[in-house]
């Protein structure tokens, strides 16, 4: 998998998450379309014009729900789950860039850290290869060192160690740290704003995503999910550029 495909896959996953956020509107549009078709058929085929025998009131009710976003309060829980999904697909994409980068960097042969890396490979792993072993070096390095791509410190450390560059800590990084910390409490502590969350994001400043925390539980909004996605996309594009430049140097 090359870097362009990794980036494209991430963006496609983000688009799918956005579709999930608007699923209530998709359902409403489907229902409104069906009721309109039914009303048109009643008028054309049966010449019915009596409002009590048509679906005008139901149609108006559905359109009002759509216009006023009346289902949003009941649907808000999905936004937190979208943060969970974003953090997951982001970690997967960063991992893919790292593994592909290690494969390419190994062929350059100019990384001291990588040249000195000792790998332990079992016979069963060797038998699984369909291609050359160099295509799997990134997997071996990541697995041997138990590298985690779930937090920004681990990500920065991994790329600094093997690729020799430092990723600047900016607003996008701080926004992602907030999203990762939010994801942890959503999954493990019923979205509760606990001491660990506050401590984890205390140094993630400046940030535009939830610059201050209040209340007992964390709740992300539609706009905040999109904000996280933008920061992750910016970070991934920049990281891809830095890795490709390092490989080409």
C-alpha positions as CSV (number, residue, x, y, z in Angstrom):
1,X,0.0,0.0,0.0
2,X,1.5,3.3,-1.0
3,X,1.2,6.6,0.8
4,X,-1.4,8.0,-1.6
5,X,-3.7,5.1,-1.1
6,X,-3.3,5.3,2.7
7,X,-4.3,8.9,2.7
8,X,-7.2,8.2,0.3
9,X,-8.5,5.4,2.5
10,X,-8.4,7.6,5.6
11,X,-10.4,10.3,3.8
12,X,-12.9,7.7,2.6
13,X,-13.4,6.4,6.1
14,X,-13.9,10.0,7.3
15,X,-16.6,10.5,4.7
16,X,-18.3,7.4,5.9
17,X,-18.3,8.7,9.5
18,X,-19.8,11.9,8.3
19,X,-22.6,9.9,6.6
20,X,-23.2,8.2,9.9
21,X,-23.6,11.6,11.6
22,X,-26.4,12.5,9.1
23,X,-28.1,9.1,9.2
24,X,-31.2,10.7,10.8
25,X,-31.6,13.1,7.9
26,X,-31.1,10.2,5.4
27,X,-34.0,8.3,7.1
28,X,-36.2,11.4,7.2
29,X,-35.5,12.1,3.5
30,X,-36.4,8.5,2.6
31,X,-39.7,8.7,4.6
32,X,-40.6,12.1,3.2
33,X,-40.0,10.9,-0.4
34,X,-42.1,7.8,0.2
35,X,-45.0,9.8,1.7
36,X,-44.9,12.3,-1.2
37,X,-45.0,9.5,-3.8
38,X,-48.0,8.0,-2.0
39,X,-49.8,11.3,-1.9
40,X,-49.2,11.9,-5.6
41,X,-50.5,8.4,-6.5
42,X,-53.6,9.0,-4.5
43,X,-54.3,12.2,-6.3
44,X,-53.5,10.9,-9.8
45,X,-54.9,7.4,-9.7
46,X,-57.9,7.9,-7.3
47,X,-58.6,11.6,-7.8
48,X,-58.5,12.1,-4.0
49,X,-58.3,15.8,-2.9
50,X,-59.8,15.5,0.6
51,X,-57.0,16.5,3.0
52,X,-58.3,14.0,5.6
53,X,-57.7,11.1,3.2
54,X,-54.3,12.3,2.1
55,X,-51.0,12.3,3.9
56,X,-50.6,16.1,4.0
57,X,-50.4,16.3,7.8
58,X,-48.0,13.5,8.1
59,X,-45.8,15.0,5.4
60,X,-45.8,18.4,7.0
61,X,-44.9,16.8,10.3
62,X,-41.9,15.0,8.8
63,X,-40.7,18.1,7.0
64,X,-40.9,20.1,10.2
65,X,-38.9,17.5,12.0
66,X,-36.3,17.7,9.3
67,X,-36.2,21.5,9.2
68,X,-36.0,21.9,12.9
69,X,-33.6,19.0,13.5
70,X,-35.9,17.7,16.1
71,X,-34.3,14.3,16.3
72,X,-30.8,15.8,17.1
73,X,-31.2,15.7,20.9
74,X,-32.0,12.0,20.8
75,X,-29.3,11.4,18.2
76,X,-26.4,13.2,19.9
77,X,-24.9,10.0,21.4
78,X,-23.7,9.1,17.9
79,X,-21.3,12.0,17.8
80,X,-19.3,10.6,20.7
81,X,-19.2,7.3,18.9
82,X,-18.0,9.1,15.7
83,X,-15.0,10.4,17.8
84,X,-14.3,6.8,18.8
85,X,-14.3,5.8,15.1
86,X,-12.2,8.7,14.0
87,X,-9.5,8.0,16.6
88,X,-9.5,4.4,15.4
89,X,-9.2,5.0,11.7
90,X,-6.5,7.7,12.4
91,X,-4.4,5.3,14.4
92,X,-4.7,2.7,11.7
93,X,-3.7,5.2,9.0
94,X,-0.7,6.5,10.9
95,X,0.4,2.9,11.6
96,X,0.1,2.1,7.8
97,X,2.3,5.1,7.0
98,X,4.9,4.1,9.6
99,X,5.0,0.5,8.4
100,X,5.3,1.5,4.7
101,X,7.9,4.1,5.6
102,X,10.0,1.5,7.4
103,X,9.9,-0.8,4.4
104,X,11.0,2.0,2.1
105,X,13.6,3.4,4.6
106,X,15.2,-0.1,5.0
107,X,15.9,-0.1,1.2
108,X,17.7,3.2,1.5
109,X,19.9,1.9,4.1
110,X,20.8,5.2,5.7
111,X,18.9,4.9,9.0
112,X,21.3,3.9,11.8
113,X,18.5,3.0,14.1
114,X,16.9,0.7,11.5
115,X,20.2,-0.8,10.5
116,X,21.0,-1.8,14.1
117,X,17.5,-3.2,14.7
118,X,17.5,-6.9,15.6
119,X,14.4,-8.8,14.7
120,X,13.2,-12.2,15.8
121,X,11.2,-14.1,13.2
122,X,9.6,-17.5,13.6
123,X,9.6,-20.2,11.0
124,X,5.8,-19.9,10.8
125,X,6.1,-16.2,10.0
126,X,8.5,-16.9,7.3
127,X,6.2,-19.5,5.8
128,X,3.4,-16.8,5.6
129,X,5.4,-14.6,3.2
130,X,4.0,-14.3,-0.3
131,X,6.6,-11.8,-1.3
132,X,10.0,-10.5,-0.2
133,X,10.8,-10.2,3.4
134,X,11.5,-6.5,3.1
135,X,7.8,-5.9,2.5
136,X,7.1,-7.0,6.1
137,X,9.9,-5.1,7.9
138,X,7.5,-2.4,9.0
139,X,5.2,-5.0,10.6
140,X,8.1,-6.6,12.4
141,X,9.5,-3.4,13.8
142,X,6.1,-2.2,15.0
143,X,5.3,-5.6,16.6
144,X,8.7,-6.1,18.2
145,X,8.6,-2.7,19.9
146,X,4.9,-2.9,20.7
147,X,4.4,0.5,19.1
148,X,1.2,2.2,19.9
149,X,-0.4,4.8,17.5
150,X,-3.2,5.6,19.9
151,X,-1.6,8.7,21.4
152,X,0.5,11.6,20.0
153,X,3.5,11.1,22.2
154,X,4.0,7.5,21.0
155,X,3.5,8.5,17.4
156,X,6.0,11.4,17.7
157,X,8.5,9.1,19.4
158,X,8.2,6.3,16.8
159,X,8.8,8.7,13.9
160,X,11.6,10.5,15.7
161,X,13.4,7.3,16.5
162,X,13.3,5.7,13.0
163,X,12.9,8.7,10.6
164,X,14.8,11.3,12.5
165,X,12.3,14.1,12.3
166,X,10.3,15.9,15.0
167,X,6.6,16.6,14.4
168,X,5.8,20.1,15.6
169,X,3.1,20.3,18.3
170,X,0.5,22.7,17.0
171,X,-3.2,23.3,17.3
172,X,-4.0,20.3,15.1
173,X,-1.9,18.0,17.4
174,X,-3.5,19.5,20.5
175,X,-7.0,18.9,19.0
176,X,-6.2,15.3,18.3
177,X,-4.9,14.8,21.9
178,X,-8.2,16.1,23.1
179,X,-10.1,13.7,20.8
180,X,-7.9,10.8,21.9
181,X,-8.5,11.6,25.6
182,X,-12.2,12.0,24.9
183,X,-12.3,8.6,23.2
184,X,-10.8,7.0,26.2
185,X,-13.4,8.2,28.6
186,X,-16.2,7.5,26.1
187,X,-15.1,3.9,25.8
188,X,-13.9,3.2,29.4
189,X,-15.7,5.6,31.7
190,X,-19.2,6.4,30.3
191,X,-18.0,9.7,28.9
192,X,-17.2,11.0,32.4
193,X,-14.9,14.0,32.7
194,X,-12.4,12.5,35.2
195,X,-9.1,13.5,36.6
196,X,-7.1,11.5,34.1
197,X,-8.9,13.3,31.2
198,X,-8.2,16.7,32.7
199,X,-4.6,15.9,33.3
200,X,-4.1,14.3,29.9
201,X,-5.2,17.5,28.0
202,X,-3.8,20.0,30.4
203,X,-0.7,20.5,28.2
204,X,-2.7,20.4,24.9
205,X,-2.8,24.1,24.4
206,X,-3.6,26.1,22.4
207,X,-6.4,24.1,20.9
208,X,-9.8,25.0,19.3
209,X,-11.5,21.7,20.3
210,X,-13.1,22.1,23.7
211,X,-10.5,24.6,25.0
212,X,-12.1,24.3,28.4
213,X,-13.9,21.4,30.1
214,X,-17.0,21.7,32.2
215,X,-19.8,19.5,33.5
216,X,-19.7,15.9,34.5
217,X,-19.6,14.3,31.0
218,X,-18.0,15.0,27.7
219,X,-20.3,15.5,24.7
220,X,-19.0,16.2,21.2
221,X,-21.1,18.0,18.6
222,X,-21.5,17.6,14.9
223,X,-19.2,20.6,14.3
224,X,-16.6,19.3,16.8
225,X,-16.4,15.9,15.0
226,X,-15.7,17.7,11.8
227,X,-13.1,19.8,13.5
228,X,-11.3,16.6,14.7
229,X,-11.5,15.1,11.3
230,X,-9.9,18.3,9.8
231,X,-7.1,18.3,12.3
232,X,-6.4,14.6,11.7
233,X,-6.4,15.1,8.0
234,X,-4.0,18.0,8.2
235,X,-1.7,16.0,10.5
236,X,-1.8,12.9,8.2
237,X,-1.0,14.9,5.1
238,X,1.9,16.7,6.8
239,X,3.2,13.4,8.1
240,X,3.0,11.7,4.7
241,X,5.0,14.6,3.2
242,X,7.7,14.4,5.9
243,X,8.0,10.6,5.5
244,X,8.2,10.8,1.7
245,X,10.8,13.6,1.9
246,X,12.9,11.5,4.4
247,X,12.7,8.5,2.0
248,X,13.8,10.6,-0.9
249,X,16.7,12.3,0.9
